[in-house]
Amino acid sequence: MAATVILEPAGRCSWDEPVRIVVRGLAPGQRVTLRASLRDERGALFRARARYCADGTGELDLARAPALGGSFVGLEPMGLFWALEPEKPFWRFLKRDVQTPVAVELEVLDGHDLEPERLLGGSVLERDFLRPGVRREPVRAGRLRATLFLPPGHGPFPGIIDIFGIGGGLLEYRASLLAGHGFATLALAYYDFEDLPKKLNSLQMEYFEEALSYMLQHPQVKSTGVGLLGISLGADICLCMASFLKNISATVSINGSGFSGSSPIHYKQTSIPPLGLDLKRIKVAFSGLVDIVDARNDIVGGYKNPSMIPIEGAQGPILFIVGQDDHNWRSEFYAQTASERLQAHGRRKPQVISYPGTGHYIEPPYFPMCPASLHKLLNKPVIWGGEPRAHSRAQVDAWKQILTFFHKHVGCAQERASPKL
């Protein structure tokens, strides 16, 4: 018996779009296993599987049929995507070349055996990071090393600067997806890329000021103000930019700390000393993985600590997105401290969205969760936290919240976020 896999939308679709998966041509009540797999750009294999039963007509619709076991259970229409796990331990899924799609192979196998062998049908789905009409422009202006993504159309468009964390290099996947939602987005590298410094000894805010000036002067970017989006150390850089620089309309911090961590921060005559860490506070979990959640020094004096970024200087609103199970540092506690500092300086209480069961790497929707991977500075695999189902739902909701926030404060309010989890 040949089963037919129907995908909606058919053909290529954007990575942050949900996909409806329907299997037809099965026997009534037939037991099948669905398997998804992909290979990343370095050849690493990711896999997920789930067991299902067809309905009385021989159809299987993942929007209506609960998984009975495998990588997940219950009604999870996109479970075969977010539950993908690497065969190689401590391997994080990354998309570096956004100009090529990710091919996800879907297979329908007969039965509920641990390793079913009889193939009934299948399909290949191409997941894109560049929506039709989005333009990619490498930026090598002055010291800047970046890539600008422009939405379809004539512009000018609301602008966003997108910054990642301690891993360095240039990551474009989040910026390319944002451009598909109407934002001119600059993916910005700041170390360990081309001729930029190989190591991060300090953060010089003048470099990031140069990026802001580039965006404000670009003819395809609205000059009324730019939004900032960062994760981890990138979030703290965004908070620094918002605190010291003008013409920043809104800032989103994903699991940032609001402190100068391991490297001092400099801007003109101002210097923020690093909070520092104590290697003795690093723990080894039962699994043997390193847990660095308490490695940083305590915040003596709370929000008055001299290592805290002076976020009261930010002109636009700040949105803090935090995972309650973040094991890089205690993001929820840091966000509460930032809120206290803002209110102590007469500023409005910021929006803090806190997600239970959610770890450090809050990515765009349907990215496989990275529970542990190699830490660039420690050169050891560390725990990042998160429970796959809760983390996946947080990624979907956080993406909606981010888009709504930026449409409201940087562009025009075109999209509305659904209620938080």
N, C-alpha and C positions, 0 to 999 in steps of 0.2 A: 504493500500500500504506500502510495506517495503522498506525503503531507505538503501542503502549500503554506509558506510563511508570508503573511501580508504585513507590511509596515506602513504606518501613517505618521508623518509624511513619508512618501516613497522617495527613493533616490537619496541624494545628499541632504543633510540638514545640519543646523548649527549644533555644536556640542551642548549648549545650554538649553536646547529644546527637548521636551519630553517626546518619547516615541511610543506609539501604540503598537503592540505586537499581538497578532492574531494568527493562530494556526488552524487551518481547515483541512478536511479530508481524512480526519481520524475516525476510528470506530467509536460509537457511543460509549462513554465512560472509559475510553482507553487510557492506560497509564503511560505517561511519557516523561522523559527528562529533557529539559532545555539547557543547552550549554552555550555560553558566550566566551569568546576569546579574542585577544588582540596582542599584537607585538608592538612595543614602543620603538622609538627611533634607534635604540641601542640593541634591539633584538630580544629584549626581555619579554617573556610570555606572561600574560595575565589571564586568569580564568575565573569563571563563576558558573554555578549550575543550580538548578532547582527542579524538583519533582512536581508534576501536575497530573490532574485527571481531566480528560475532555468532558464536555457536557453531553446531554442526551442526544444532541444532533451531530456529535463528532467535532465540535468546534472548541477551541481553547482561546479565550480572550484574557490576556494577563491583567486587563483592567477590571475583570470580574472574578477571575479564578485565583484563589489563594495558593501559594506555594506550600507543599506538604513536607518539605525538607530540602536539605542541600545547603547552599551557602546562606540561605535565609528562609524564613517561614512567614506565612500570612500574605495579605494582599499588598504586593509591592510591584506595581507595573514597571518600574525602572530598576528593580532589584538586580537584574542581570548586568547592569552597568555599574551601579555604585558598589556592588559586592565583589567586583573583580579584584583578585588578589595575585600578587606576583609569585611566580615559582621560586625566584631568587629571594632569599631572606633580606629584609631591611631595604627593599628597593622601592623608591618613590616614583610614581607615575608623573612624568613631566612631558610637556609638549613644547619643544624648542623651535621647530620649523612650522610656523602657523600657516605656511603657504600650501602645505599638503594635508589632506584629511587623515583621520585615523580610521582604519578599516576594522570594524567589529564583525566577527564571524558568528552567526547564530546557527545552531544545529538542533534538530529535533531527533531524539533517540528513543527507541522503543524500550519501555519498561522502566522500573525503578531500581535496577541493579546499581551497585556502587560504581561500576564502570560499564554502562550499557554499550553494546557494540553495534547494534543494527540501526543504521542511519535511515531515517524516514524522510527527511527533507532539510532544507536550510536556506540561508540567505546571507548576504554580506551588506552591512550598513556602513556608509561612509559618513563620519561625523566631522564637520568642518569647523574651523576657527575663524575663517574669513567669510562673512556673509556676502552674497553677490553685491558688487558695487563698492565694497570697502577697499580703500586704497592704503597700501603700505609704503611708507617713505623712510628709508634710513636717514638718521640725523647725525652729521659730523660737523657741528658748528662750534667753532672755538674749542673749548675743552669738552663739550657735550658729546656723549656717546649714548645714543638712544634710537628709538624707532617711533615714528608718528603714524597713527592709524586715523584715517579720515573716513567719515560715513559717506554713503552715496549722496549725491546732490551737490549743490553749489556752495552751501554755507553762507556766512560763517556759522560754525557750530560751537556749542558749549564745550569748554575744554577741561580735561582731567589729566593730572600727572599720576602715574601708577608706579609704585616702588615696592620691591620685594626685600627679603631679609638677608640674613647673614651668609647665605649661600653664594652671593656675588653673581657676576655675570649679567646677562641680559635675558630676561624672560618676557615674552610678548603675548602669551596666550590670554591673559586677563584683559589686557589693553585691546587686543583684537576683537574680543567678544563685546567689550563696552562700545567700540566703534559701531558694531552692529545694532546698537540701541540708540544711536544718534549723537554720540560724544566723540569729539576729536581727542584722542587719548595718546599721551606720550609715555611709552614704556621706557623707563630711565635706568641705565646702569650707573653704578657709582664706584665699583672697584672690581678687580679681577676680570677685566674685559678689555681686549685690545691693548691700548697704551695707558689705560687707567692703572692706578696703583694696584699691585698684586695683593697687598695686605691692608687691612683697615686699622691703621694706628690712631686715627682721629677722624672726626667728622667736621669738615669745613663747609659751613652753610653757604658760603659764596658760590660754590659749585651748583647747589640746588637753586639759589637765586638766579643763576644764569639760565637754568632750565625754565624757571617761571617767566623770566623776561622773554625767552624764546617763544613761549606759548602766547604771551600777551601781544607780541609783535607779529605773530603769524597771521597772514591775511585770511586764512580759513578758520581762525579761532576767534570767538567773541572776546573783545577786550575788556568786558565788564567785570571779569573775575574768573578764576580757575578753581576747580575742585581738586582735592588730593585724596588718594586712596593708597593705603599701605598696610602691609601685614608684618607682624613681629618687629624686627629692627626697622623695616621700612615704614611701619606705622609710627614709630618714634621719630623718624626723620620727618614725616609729614606733620607731626605735632610740633616739631621745632620750626618748620617752615611757617606753619600757621601762626606761631607765637612771635616770630621775628619779622616776617615779611608781609607786605601789603598786597592787596588785590587777590586774596584767597577767599573764595566765597563759602566753601564748606570743606570739611575734613572728615574722612572715615578712617578710624583706627580699628584694624582687625587684630585682636590679641596683641596689642602694643602694651608697653609698660608705663610710658609717660616719664621715664627716667633716662638719664645718661647711664648706660649699663657698664660696658667694659672699655669703652673708648671715650675720651673727652670730646665735648662738642664746642666748637668755636664759631663765633660770628662777630666780626669787627672787634670791639673791645670786650665783648662778653665771652666768658668761658664757663662751661658747666662741667664740674669734675665728675668722673665716673663713680657710680655706686660701688662697683667692684664685686667680687665674689670670693667665697671661701671654699676651696676644693675639698676640704674635709666634710663639707655638708652634702657632697654628692653621694647618693645612695646607690646600691646595687639591688635591683628588684629580684623577686623570687625566680623570675625567668632568666636572670643573669644579665639583663639589660641595665644600662645606666639610667638613673632617674635624677635629673638636674633641677627639679622643680623648686627646691629650697637652697640652691647653690648661691644665690645672690645674698649680699649682706642685707641686714634688716634696715628698714626705713626708719632711722632714728629721727624723731620729730614729725613723723607723718608727712603731710603735704608741705610742711615747711622745710623739708630736707633740701640741702643745697644742690643735690644731684637731680632734683626734679625739674622737668622742663616747665618754664613759666607760661603755661597754657592760657593763663588769664589774658595774655596779650593777643590771643586769636580774635580776629574780627568776625568771622563767620561761625556758624554752628558746628559742633563736633558730634559725630555719631560713634559711639564705642560698641563694637561687636566683640563679644567674648565667649569663649568656651569654658564652661564650668569645670571641665576635666582637662584643661590645658596643663601639660607637664613640662612645658618649656619654662614657664614661670606662672605665678598666680595672677592671671590676667583679670579675673573678676575683682580681686582685692585691689589691684592697681587702678582699675576703672572707677571703683568706689572712691579711692584716694583722689583721683583726678576730679571727680565730681565735687568732693569736699573742697578742693582748692579753688575751683571755679566759683562755687557759692560763697566761700570766704572772701573772695575779691569782688563780690557783688554781681557776679555773672549768673545767668539763668542755669538751672540744673540741666546738664546735658542729657541726651537720650542714650541710655545704656540698654542694649539688648543682650541678654545673657542666656545661653543655650545649655541645658543639661545634657550630660553624656557626650559632650563635644570637645574635641581635642584642639591642638594648636593650629594645624594646617586647615583652616576653613577656606576651601577652594570654591570656584564656580560650581554650579550644580552638576551632579552625577560623576564628579571626579572620584575615583576610588580613594577611600580613606588611607592615609599613611600613619599607621600606629607607631612605627619606629623606623628610624633610618640613621645613616651615618651623619654625625655632627661634624661640620667642617672644621671647627676649631679644636674639638676634643679628639677628633679622628677615631671615635668610637660610636657604635650604634646606641642611640638614646631613645627613650620613650617620649612620644608626643601626646599620647592620651587619646581618648575618644572611644565610643562604642559605635560600630558601623551603622546601624539603623538610625540611631539618634543623630549621629554626626552627618549622615546623608541628608536627613530632613532639615537640619540646621543650615546646611549649605544651600539648599533650595530656597528656604525662607530668607536667609541673609542676603542672597543675591537680589531678591525682590525688594528688600528693605534698602539696599544700597542704590538700586536703580531709582526707586521712588525718592530717596533723599537727594540724589543728585539732580533729578528732573525738577524737584521743587526749588532747590537752592542755587543751582548752576544753570540749568536750562529752563524749560517751561514744564509745568506739571502735566506730563502726558500719561504717566503710569501710576497706578495705585498699588501699594503693597497690601497683601492680605494680612490678617491678624497674625501676631507672633505665635509661635508654637504653644 
